[in-house]
Amino acid sequence: MGIAKDFIFGTATSSFQIEGGSKEDGRSPSIWDDFCQIPGRVLNGHTGETACDHYHRYKEDIARMHELGADSYRFSISWSRIFPQQGIYNPKGMEFYKGILNELKRYHMTAMVTLYHWDLPSWAQRRGGWLNRESVNWFLEYCKKCFEELDNDVEFWITHNEPFCASFVSYFEGRHAPGHKHLEEAVKAAHHILLSHGRAVQLYRKCSGKKQIGIALNMTPAYPATDSFADQLAANNRNGYICRWFLDAVFKGRYPKDMVNLYAGQCKIDFSFIEDGDLGQIAEPCDFLGINYYFIDLIEYDLTNILLSRKAYYSTYKQTDMGWDIGVEEFIQLITWIRKEYTTLPVYITENGSAWDDTVDHGEIHDIDRAEYLIKHLEAVEQMNDLGLLVKGYYYWSFLDNFEWAWGYSKRFGLVYVNYETQERKNKDSFYTYQKYISQAKQSKGNFNQERE
């Protein structure tokens, strides 16, 4: 069986990471523009002011995606381009995304559009950001305009990308904008983000509902570093923190009780921000589930940590340039678990990729490790479909090297190398590896398990 005829091969980016044009055509700052200005928050003081200049080079970039053989492009919309002020719509900002969609149509590529990929408008943050329940209504106003203007040319909508990062990493761990370190804030922000997801799905059904809508959750499965009871408890908590908190809410209309008890006990959170009916709205049925998967975590017990867990200091797994443990078999285990415990909805791998220390050698980039990572994870998807796990598409992260959040431009995930000084693009070997895989997959007309040359 392998991968079916209608399987979608794509690649993904996000607005703040590649667009640049930060002050053009009416766009106002986002929380990431602000975060970049705080000394010490982003490596080397890098900003997204220019990034990959996709704002001016999107036609060139989409032509290169067509060269790759991609069926679909997943990108996100900058909220502050569309509503640079509260309640003030900016048609010029919307024109940029209409241009992208028109270009995709030229090449017969579909669009998967993410409405929120972490770049909250600064005006919203000044009013409390995701800690303010009104943020749900601000988000819905923005979503409604996007649905009205773009739905005819969008095949898939994603409400939120990785709400875990937009809440816990941003409001508790402090590594992402706005850079807070308060667990109760993180839990509250997560709730409002999830509530805005569910209500956006409801809104889409009322506005149009012609296409498909879902959410993209990042899954980093945790495994105990040893067989000890304590490490197993720590891994359970880590899985609850990253995975179950969001899966339970979206698919079961509840938060996992063990994590509720842990948060309440450790930080005296009373959960008064959860109102009647909220959890039912969060669990509004979607059309698909997006899974972002990169690595696994080996976890050990730590009594001094709020979550009673920490990343193990030693690992025998091969690691990427991010220090992430590569787990291919665990990728299959993850989707199997999600199928068993949560949903029968079609699954799209909306992000999967790896960062390596790329070097340009006589004008070429021989990124052997990335190509190997890519093929092994694509083969894992084949195995998933052999097991009947209904994975409908795969989007490699990222098409371009880009602004990697707090790491600035120091980490490269792209299939395409970007010289940030000249904006010159150069296909890496992994680009051609993916190109060949896609070509052979399409030629095989549904039987993608044939031996590749």
C-alpha positions as CSV (number, residue, x, y, z in Angstrom):
1,M,0.0,0.0,0.0
2,G,2.7,2.5,1.0
3,I,1.4,6.0,0.1
4,A,-1.8,6.5,-1.9
5,K,-2.2,8.2,-5.2
6,D,-3.8,11.3,-3.6
7,F,-1.0,11.7,-1.1
8,I,0.2,15.3,-0.8
9,F,3.9,16.2,-0.9
10,G,4.5,19.6,0.3
11,T,6.8,22.0,2.1
12,A,6.2,24.6,4.8
13,T,7.3,28.0,6.0
14,S,5.9,30.7,8.4
15,S,5.3,34.4,7.9
16,F,7.7,35.9,10.5
17,Q,10.5,33.5,9.7
18,I,10.8,34.3,5.9
19,E,8.8,37.3,4.8
20,G,10.7,40.3,5.9
21,G,9.0,43.5,4.7
22,S,8.3,44.2,8.3
23,K,7.3,47.8,7.8
24,E,5.9,47.6,4.3
25,D,2.3,48.1,3.1
26,G,0.8,49.0,6.4
27,R,2.1,46.1,8.5
28,S,2.5,46.8,12.2
29,P,4.9,45.1,14.7
30,S,4.2,41.7,16.2
31,I,5.4,40.4,19.5
32,W,8.4,38.8,17.7
33,D,9.5,42.2,16.3
34,D,9.4,43.4,19.9
35,F,11.1,40.4,21.3
36,C,14.0,40.8,18.8
37,Q,14.7,44.2,20.2
38,I,15.2,43.0,23.8
39,P,19.0,42.4,24.3
40,G,19.9,38.8,24.9
41,R,16.6,37.3,23.7
42,V,17.6,36.4,20.2
43,L,21.1,35.1,19.3
44,N,23.4,37.8,17.9
45,G,20.6,40.3,18.0
46,H,19.1,39.0,14.8
47,T,15.6,40.2,13.7
48,G,13.0,39.3,11.2
49,E,13.2,42.7,9.5
50,T,14.4,41.2,6.2
51,A,14.5,37.5,6.9
52,C,14.5,35.7,3.5
53,D,12.8,38.7,1.7
54,H,10.0,36.3,0.7
55,Y,7.7,39.4,0.7
56,H,9.4,40.4,-2.6
57,R,10.7,37.1,-3.8
58,Y,7.7,34.8,-3.4
59,K,7.3,34.3,-7.1
60,E,10.9,33.1,-7.4
61,D,10.4,30.8,-4.3
62,I,7.1,29.3,-5.5
63,A,8.7,28.6,-8.9
64,R,11.4,26.7,-7.1
65,M,8.8,24.7,-5.2
66,H,7.3,23.8,-8.5
67,E,10.8,22.6,-9.6
68,L,10.9,20.5,-6.4
69,G,7.6,18.8,-7.6
70,A,5.7,19.9,-4.5
71,D,1.9,19.5,-4.6
72,S,1.2,22.0,-1.9
73,Y,2.7,24.9,0.0
74,R,2.0,25.5,3.7
75,F,2.5,29.1,4.7
76,S,1.1,31.3,7.5
77,I,-0.5,34.8,7.4
78,S,0.9,37.7,9.4
79,W,-2.0,38.8,11.6
80,S,-0.5,42.3,11.9
81,R,-0.4,42.7,8.1
82,I,-4.2,42.1,8.0
83,F,-5.1,44.1,11.2
84,P,-2.3,46.5,12.0
85,Q,-4.5,48.1,14.6
86,Q,-7.4,46.6,16.6
87,G,-10.4,46.6,14.3
88,I,-8.7,48.3,11.4
89,Y,-8.5,46.1,8.3
90,N,-5.6,46.5,5.9
91,P,-6.5,45.4,2.3
92,K,-2.9,46.0,1.2
93,G,-1.7,43.3,3.5
94,M,-4.3,40.8,2.2
95,E,-3.1,41.5,-1.4
96,F,0.2,39.9,-0.6
97,Y,-1.4,36.6,0.3
98,K,-3.7,36.8,-2.7
99,G,-0.5,37.1,-4.8
100,I,0.9,34.0,-3.3
101,L,-2.3,32.1,-3.9
102,N,-2.5,33.3,-7.5
103,E,1.1,32.1,-8.0
104,L,0.3,28.7,-6.6
105,K,-2.7,28.4,-9.0
106,R,-0.3,29.0,-11.9
107,Y,1.6,25.9,-10.9
108,H,-1.4,23.8,-9.9
109,M,-0.3,23.7,-6.3
110,T,-2.7,23.7,-3.4
111,A,-2.4,26.0,-0.3
112,M,-2.4,25.0,3.3
113,V,-2.8,28.3,5.2
114,T,-1.9,28.7,8.9
115,L,-3.8,31.5,10.6
116,Y,-1.5,31.8,13.6
117,H,2.1,30.9,13.7
118,W,3.1,32.8,16.9
119,D,3.3,36.4,15.6
120,L,0.6,38.1,17.7
121,P,0.2,41.8,16.8
122,S,1.9,44.1,19.3
123,W,-1.4,46.0,19.8
124,A,-3.0,42.7,21.0
125,Q,-0.1,42.1,23.4
126,R,-0.4,45.6,24.9
127,R,-4.0,44.6,25.7
128,G,-2.9,41.5,27.5
129,G,-2.3,39.1,24.6
130,W,-3.5,35.6,25.0
131,L,-4.0,36.2,28.8
132,N,-6.9,38.4,27.9
133,R,-10.1,36.4,27.1
134,E,-10.9,39.1,24.5
135,S,-8.0,37.7,22.4
136,V,-10.5,35.1,21.3
137,N,-12.7,37.7,19.7
138,W,-9.8,39.5,18.2
139,F,-8.6,36.3,16.6
140,L,-12.1,35.5,15.2
141,E,-12.4,39.0,13.6
142,Y,-9.1,38.3,11.8
143,C,-10.1,34.8,10.8
144,K,-13.4,35.9,9.4
145,K,-11.7,38.4,7.1
146,C,-9.2,35.7,5.9
147,F,-12.0,33.3,5.3
148,E,-14.0,35.9,3.3
149,E,-11.1,37.0,1.2
150,L,-9.1,33.8,0.6
151,D,-11.3,30.7,1.0
152,N,-11.9,30.2,-2.7
153,D,-8.2,29.6,-3.2
154,V,-7.3,27.7,0.0
155,E,-7.6,24.0,0.3
156,F,-6.7,23.6,4.0
157,W,-6.9,26.0,6.9
158,I,-4.9,25.5,10.1
159,T,-6.1,27.6,13.0
160,H,-3.0,27.4,15.1
161,N,0.5,26.1,14.7
162,E,1.9,24.4,17.8
163,P,-0.2,26.0,20.6
164,F,2.2,24.4,23.1
165,C,5.0,26.7,21.9
166,A,2.7,29.8,21.8
167,S,1.7,29.1,25.4
168,F,4.1,27.1,27.5
169,V,7.3,27.9,25.7
170,S,6.3,31.6,25.5
171,Y,4.7,32.2,28.9
172,F,6.4,29.6,31.1
173,E,9.8,28.6,29.7
174,G,10.4,32.2,28.4
175,R,12.3,31.2,25.3
176,H,9.7,32.6,22.9
177,A,7.9,35.9,22.7
178,P,6.6,37.5,24.9
179,G,9.2,35.7,27.1
180,H,7.3,35.3,30.4
181,K,8.1,32.6,33.0
182,H,4.9,31.9,34.9
183,L,3.1,28.6,34.7
184,E,-0.4,29.9,35.5
185,E,0.0,32.4,32.6
186,A,1.0,29.6,30.3
187,V,-2.0,27.4,31.2
188,K,-4.3,30.4,30.8
189,A,-2.8,31.4,27.4
190,A,-3.1,27.8,26.2
191,H,-6.7,27.7,27.2
192,H,-7.6,30.9,25.3
193,I,-5.6,29.8,22.2
194,L,-7.4,26.4,22.2
195,L,-10.7,28.2,22.7
196,S,-10.0,30.5,19.8
197,H,-9.2,27.4,17.7
198,G,-12.6,25.8,18.5
199,R,-14.5,28.9,17.9
200,A,-12.7,29.6,14.7
201,V,-13.7,26.2,13.4
202,Q,-17.3,27.0,14.3
203,L,-17.0,30.3,12.6
204,Y,-15.6,28.7,9.4
205,R,-18.6,26.4,9.3
206,K,-20.9,29.4,9.4
207,C,-18.9,31.5,6.9
208,S,-18.1,28.9,4.3
209,G,-17.1,25.5,5.3
210,K,-16.3,24.6,1.7
211,K,-12.8,23.4,2.4
212,Q,-11.0,21.7,5.3
213,I,-10.0,23.1,8.6
214,G,-7.8,21.7,11.4
215,I,-5.0,22.4,13.9
216,A,-1.3,21.6,13.9
217,L,0.0,20.2,17.2
218,N,3.7,19.6,17.8
219,M,4.3,16.2,19.3
220,T,7.6,15.4,21.1
221,P,7.1,12.0,22.7
222,A,8.9,11.5,25.9
223,Y,10.6,8.3,26.9
224,P,12.1,7.5,30.4
225,A,15.9,7.6,30.4
226,T,15.9,4.5,32.6
227,D,13.3,1.9,33.6
228,S,13.1,3.4,37.1
229,F,9.7,4.3,38.5
230,A,10.8,7.9,38.9
231,D,11.9,8.3,35.3
232,Q,8.7,6.7,34.1
233,L,6.7,9.2,36.2
234,A,8.8,12.1,34.8
235,A,8.2,10.9,31.2
236,N,4.5,10.7,31.8
237,N,4.5,14.3,33.1
238,R,6.5,15.4,30.0
239,N,4.1,13.7,27.7
240,G,1.2,15.4,29.5
241,Y,2.9,18.8,29.3
242,I,3.6,18.7,25.5
243,C,1.2,16.2,24.0
244,R,-1.8,15.1,26.1
245,W,-2.7,18.6,27.3
246,F,-3.6,19.6,23.8
247,L,-4.8,16.3,22.3
248,D,-7.2,15.7,25.3
249,A,-8.6,19.2,24.9
250,V,-9.1,19.0,21.1
251,F,-10.4,15.4,20.9
252,K,-11.9,14.7,24.3
253,G,-13.1,18.1,25.5
254,R,-11.1,17.9,28.7
255,Y,-7.7,18.4,30.2
256,P,-5.8,15.4,31.6
257,K,-6.6,15.1,35.3
258,D,-3.0,14.1,36.3
259,M,-1.7,17.3,34.8
260,V,-4.5,19.5,36.3
261,N,-3.6,18.1,39.7
262,L,0.1,18.6,39.1
263,Y,-0.3,22.3,38.0
264,A,-2.8,23.0,40.8
265,G,-0.5,21.4,43.4
266,Q,2.7,23.0,42.2
267,C,1.4,26.5,41.4
268,K,-2.0,26.8,43.2
269,I,-3.8,27.4,39.8
270,D,-7.5,27.5,40.4
271,F,-8.6,27.3,36.7
272,S,-11.2,30.0,37.2
273,F,-10.5,31.2,33.6
274,I,-12.3,28.1,32.2
275,E,-15.9,29.0,31.7
276,D,-18.9,26.8,31.2
277,G,-19.0,25.5,27.6
278,D,-15.4,26.3,26.9
279,L,-14.2,22.7,26.7
280,G,-17.0,21.7,24.4
281,Q,-16.2,24.5,22.0
282,I,-12.5,23.6,22.0
283,A,-13.5,20.1,20.9
284,E,-15.4,21.3,17.9
285,P,-14.9,18.6,15.3
286,C,-12.2,19.3,12.7
287,D,-11.6,17.8,9.3
288,F,-8.0,16.7,9.8
289,L,-5.2,16.8,12.3
290,G,-1.8,18.3,11.6
291,I,1.2,16.7,13.4
292,N,4.6,18.5,13.6
293,Y,7.2,15.9,14.5
294,Y,11.0,16.4,14.8
295,F,12.5,14.4,17.6
296,I,12.0,12.5,20.9
297,D,12.9,13.5,24.5
298,L,14.7,11.2,26.9
299,I,13.5,12.3,30.3
300,E,14.6,11.7,33.9
301,Y,13.1,12.6,37.2
302,D,14.0,15.9,38.8
303,L,12.4,16.8,42.2
304,T,13.5,20.5,41.8
305,N,11.5,21.0,38.6
306,I,7.8,22.0,38.6
307,L,7.1,19.2,36.2
308,L,9.3,16.8,38.2
309,S,11.2,16.1,35.0
310,R,14.2,17.2,32.9
311,K,15.8,16.3,29.7
312,A,18.4,13.6,30.3
313,Y,22.0,14.7,29.9
314,Y,23.1,11.7,28.0
315,S,21.7,10.0,24.8
316,T,22.9,7.4,22.4
317,Y,20.6,8.7,19.7
318,K,21.9,10.5,16.7
319,Q,21.3,14.3,17.2
320,T,20.7,17.2,14.9
321,D,22.4,20.5,15.1
322,M,19.6,21.5,17.5
323,G,20.7,18.8,19.9
324,W,17.5,16.9,19.1
325,D,17.4,13.1,19.4
326,I,16.2,11.5,16.1
327,G,13.6,8.8,16.6
328,V,12.2,7.3,13.4
329,E,10.6,4.2,15.0
330,E,9.2,6.4,17.7
331,F,7.5,8.5,14.9
332,I,5.5,5.4,13.9
333,Q,4.7,4.7,17.5
334,L,3.5,8.3,18.0
335,I,1.0,8.1,15.1
336,T,-0.1,4.6,16.2
337,W,-0.8,6.0,19.7
338,I,-2.8,9.0,18.4
339,R,-4.9,6.6,16.3
340,K,-5.6,4.4,19.2
341,E,-6.3,7.0,21.8
342,Y,-7.7,10.1,20.0
343,T,-8.9,10.2,16.4
344,T,-9.7,8.6,13.1
345,L,-9.4,11.9,11.3
346,P,-7.0,12.1,8.3
347,V,-3.5,13.1,9.6
348,Y,-1.1,15.4,7.7
349,I,2.5,15.6,8.8
350,T,2.5,19.4,8.7
351,E,6.2,19.8,9.8
352,N,9.1,17.4,9.8
353,G,12.7,18.4,9.2
354,S,16.2,18.8,10.7
355,A,18.9,21.4,11.2
356,W,22.5,20.7,10.3
357,D,25.6,22.8,10.1
358,D,25.5,23.3,6.3
359,T,28.6,24.5,4.5
360,V,28.9,25.7,0.9
361,D,31.5,23.6,-0.9
362,H,32.4,25.0,-4.4
363,G,29.0,26.4,-4.7
364,E,27.2,23.2,-3.5
365,I,25.7,22.1,-0.2
366,H,26.1,18.4,0.4
367,D,23.8,18.0,3.4
368,I,24.0,14.2,3.7
369,D,22.5,14.1,7.2
370,R,19.4,16.1,6.2
371,A,18.8,13.9,3.1
372,E,19.1,10.8,5.3
373,Y,16.7,12.2,7.9
374,L,14.2,13.1,5.2
375,I,14.2,9.7,3.5
376,K,14.0,7.8,6.7
377,H,10.9,9.8,7.9
378,L,9.2,9.5,4.5
379,E,9.8,5.7,4.7
380,A,8.3,5.8,8.1
381,V,5.2,7.4,6.7
382,E,5.0,4.6,4.1
383,Q,5.1,2.1,7.0
384,M,2.4,4.0,8.8
385,N,0.1,3.7,5.8
386,D,0.9,0.1,5.5
387,L,-0.4,-0.2,9.0
388,G,-3.6,1.7,8.0
389,L,-2.8,4.8,9.9
390,L,-4.2,7.1,7.2
391,V,-1.5,9.7,6.8
392,K,-2.6,11.9,3.9
393,G,0.3,14.2,3.3
394,Y,3.8,15.3,4.3
395,Y,5.2,18.8,4.5
396,Y,8.9,19.2,4.9
397,W,10.1,22.0,7.3
398,S,11.5,24.2,5.9
399,F,11.6,25.0,2.3
400,L,14.1,27.8,3.0
401,D,16.7,28.4,5.6
402,N,15.1,31.0,7.8
403,F,14.9,32.9,11.1
404,E,14.9,30.2,13.7
405,W,13.2,32.1,16.5
406,A,15.6,32.6,19.5
407,W,18.4,31.0,17.5
408,G,18.2,33.8,14.9
409,Y,19.8,32.7,11.6
410,S,22.3,30.3,13.2
411,K,20.3,27.1,12.5
412,R,19.4,26.0,9.0
413,F,16.5,23.7,8.3
414,G,16.0,24.5,4.6
415,L,16.0,22.4,1.5
416,V,17.2,25.6,-0.1
417,Y,20.2,27.5,1.2
418,V,19.8,31.2,1.8
419,N,22.7,33.6,1.8
420,Y,21.3,36.2,4.2
421,E,23.6,39.0,2.9
422,T,22.8,38.6,-0.8
423,Q,19.4,36.7,-0.5
424,E,20.8,34.3,-3.1
425,R,19.1,30.9,-3.0
426,K,20.8,27.6,-3.7
427,N,19.3,24.1,-3.8
428,K,20.9,21.7,-1.3
429,D,21.4,18.0,-2.0
430,S,18.4,17.3,0.2
431,F,16.3,19.3,-2.3
432,Y,17.2,16.9,-5.0
433,T,16.7,13.9,-2.7
434,Y,13.1,15.0,-2.0
435,Q,12.6,15.9,-5.7
436,K,13.6,12.4,-6.8
437,Y,11.5,10.8,-4.1
438,I,8.4,12.8,-5.2
439,S,9.0,12.0,-8.8
440,Q,9.4,8.3,-8.3
441,A,6.4,8.2,-6.0
442,K,4.2,9.9,-8.6
443,Q,5.4,7.6,-11.4
444,S,4.6,4.5,-9.4
445,K,0.9,5.5,-9.5
446,G,0.0,4.5,-5.9
447,N,2.4,1.7,-5.3
448,F,5.2,3.7,-3.6
449,N,6.9,0.9,-1.9
450,Q,9.0,0.1,-5.0
451,E,12.7,0.0,-4.4
452,R,14.2,3.4,-5.1
453,E,17.3,3.7,-7.2
